[in-house]
Amino acid sequence: MQLTQRVSQVVPSITLEITAKAKAMRAEGIDVLSFTAGEPDFATPPHIVEAAKLALDEGKTRYGPAAGEPALRQAIAKKLREKNNLLYEAANVLVTNGGKHSLFNLMLAMIEQGDEVIIPAPYWLSYPEMVRLAEGTPVIVNTTAATDYKITPEQLRQAITPKSKLFVLNSPSNPTGAVYTPGEIRALAEVILEYDHLYVVSDEIYERILYDGTEHLSIGAVNDEIFRRTIISNGFAKSYSMTGWRVGYLAGELPLIKACSTIQGHSTSNVCTFAQYGAIAALENPQTCVETMVKAFTARRQVMVEGINQIAGLSCPNPKGAFYVFVDITKTGLNSLEFSAQLLESQQVAVIPGVAFGADDCVRFSYATDMDTIKRGLAKLGQFVSTLV
Ligand SMILES: Cc1ncc(COP(=O)(O)O)c(C=O)c1O
């Protein structure tokens, strides 16, 4: 069959491939230590599960409005107003099948052939592929550990052309865990406002997973002007350990949200109705479950970062958010695919090669795993690297 040009240029997810290989090795009885998870290793908090069960018992099992249950749209708008200082109403919110789907809807509604989308690298691997699926052009801007893998205002300015339509900002970041400071966010907003044709999508899916008292400022909250140029993408997966529930959201100006809602109305329709009631419970109850999770991540992060920086030949910044460390492997002389494949083969330790995120000199470790795995994995990593450096 002749497949479309559109799909031919999109590459399958390397993350999913490595994760599948590690799982297959496990199925053969091999003790694989996996640092690949893009999801918290905790159960969804019981009050969220109970709310969804109750919704099922109450018969909330039918089609709902394509844009989401009104009560959830309202709860999200309230959260955006009160927590993020973003003055949205329920009508500005579209409930989607996860954060991934909200970004995909956005690309389809906003991007077409000839449009450029600026993406700082290392990036979450789906951004460029989504842009390509929408027939736009990803413009990748490389960042380094010297700026904690954050794009500078100057780099952003240099990447802007008359065709630039959208800038993708992800803070806290997957894969680096970097968090832009309020000052850095303001400086980026200033650059965006110099160009009338440029919008910014702020992917805030890790906004609650922060360390050392780090503050998260949503770029849309900087001032009224940038608010009008901002689109927010977020979801429940990471903060509430709800990856399988598939609930996310997009917030922005009304015409955009209506357009995305129309796309959704002809593609997926509403998000699973009773899952949306779990999401309402997540927002409307105390956030202690998030705090408990962040506490566990904090302890693991410390062991990971210290352990990695003690291995001669490896280094990583101390990430301020999310649950990943991004490790520079340049001194090993291997590229990221060779490093990951050999580490898995020789030590049964699974990590994600940085090439998947546009950075072939690094690999990503997720510490959304237990402390025992972290300690044993670090020992094996040290053994592996000692044979190379
Ligand atoms: C940066 C980033 N954005 C969005 C998503 C999408 O999350 P979901 O579709 O599970 O809500 C992920 C998931 O890994 C992510 O890391």
The ligand as an SDF file (V2000), in Angstrom:
LIG
                    3D

 16 16  0  0  0  0  0  0  0  0999 V2000
    6.5100   16.7880   28.3230 C   0  0  0  0  0  0  0  0  0  0  0  0
    5.3180   15.9150   28.1610 C   0  0  0  0  0  0  0  0  0  0  0  0
    4.1990   16.4440   27.6450 N   0  0  0  0  0  0  0  0  0  0  0  0
    3.0950   15.7160   27.4710 C   0  0  0  0  0  0  0  0  0  0  0  0
    3.0580   14.3830   27.8070 C   0  0  0  0  0  0  0  0  0  0  0  0
    1.7800   13.6300   27.5560 C   0  0  0  0  0  0  0  0  0  0  0  0
    1.2340   13.0420   28.6540 O   0  0  0  0  0  0  0  0  0  0  0  0
   -0.1790   12.3310   28.6310 P   0  0  0  0  0  0  0  0  0  0  0  0
   -0.6360   12.2440   27.2150 O   0  0  0  0  0  0  0  0  0  0  0  0
    0.0390   10.9930   29.2440 O   0  0  0  0  0  0  0  0  0  0  0  0
   -1.0890   13.1980   29.4440 O   0  0  0  0  0  0  0  0  0  0  0  0
    4.2050   13.7690   28.3380 C   0  0  0  0  0  0  0  0  0  0  0  0
    4.2250   12.3320   28.6440 C   0  0  0  0  0  0  0  0  0  0  0  0
    5.2410   11.6830   28.7390 O   0  0  0  0  0  0  0  0  0  0  0  0
    5.3610   14.5620   28.5390 C   0  0  0  0  0  0  0  0  0  0  0  0
    6.4770   14.0430   29.0660 O   0  0  0  0  0  0  0  0  0  0  0  0
  1  2  1  0
  2  3  1  0
  2 15  2  0
  3  4  2  0
  4  5  1  0
  5  6  1  0
  5 12  2  0
  6  7  1  0
  7  8  1  0
  8  9  2  0
  8 10  1  0
  8 11  1  0
 12 13  1  0
 12 15  1  0
 13 14  2  0
 15 16  1  0
M  END
$$$$
